[in-house]
Amino acid sequence: MQISKQISGIIFIIFILSYPLFGQKAIINQNFFETWHEEVKPFSKDELSKKSQIEKDIYEIFTLNYQHFQIFSFKKQFVVIQDNVSYRILDIDSLSSDYFFRIGLTHYKQASKCLLEDFRPQIQIINNKNEKIKTLYLTDKYRKYLGKYLGKPIQDNEKLNKNYNSRKIKNINKYINVMNICLMSSVKFYHLISYPIIDEIIFNINKTNALIRFHTCQDDYTIKFIKNNTKWFVTDDVLHLTVD
């Protein structure tokens, strides 16, 4: 009898936490983000061990970039991790900055652009109060639900306009940092993915060098990583590189 009551209690709690996702009217509150956090988990170490070597490399580099470069303060309760990462493998031996600028751009344009999807790395993020921040992994389900709440489909980095309800944007912004003002132009815009956003990872042919291109609201960066035996390490080679 006692076990039955406990099971009923657990089911009730799950229902309450999940209600915002199943109700006809889209609701955004603390329970919505807690449900998202509990439902979509990062890949476990065992799951990662079964992925291809290039995928393992991308996961390791991405995680190192978050750990090494605390380029802005995390002040919200949750951060949204991007759901895919673009990468290229160039037919060159080295990705040193000088070599890349002299020769690598031609190879860059020739290399096929690949996309790693369903991207869910294990990220440990601490805010400026030394508190752990909960990670959210963007999926089509949650992108569509947030679009339903806002009354318009969501596209990342789309500028705010009259089609969006500013009150609802501000409500979402209580939990994740979706509102930004670019200081250069004072333009307000929103995005779901939390900074830093990884634009692309570029590998040399042997996959022992990598350039990771990422951006914040204010600037673009390119950081070089090198692989020593089986581990990746960040270097001091920081570039402001444009290859588009």
Secondary structure, DSSP 4 states (H G I P E B T S, - for coil): -HHHHHHHHHHHHHHHHHHHHHSSS---SHHHHHHHHHHSPPPPHHHHHTS-HHHHHHHHHHHHHHHH---S---SSEEEE-S-EEEEE-S-S---HHHIIIIIHHHHHHSPPEEE-S------EE-TTS-EEEEEE--HHHHHHHHHHHTS---TTPBP-TTS-HHHHHHHTTTS--EEEETTTTEEEE-SSPSSEEEEEEE-TTSSEEEEEEE-SS-EEEEEEEEETTEEEEEEEEE-----
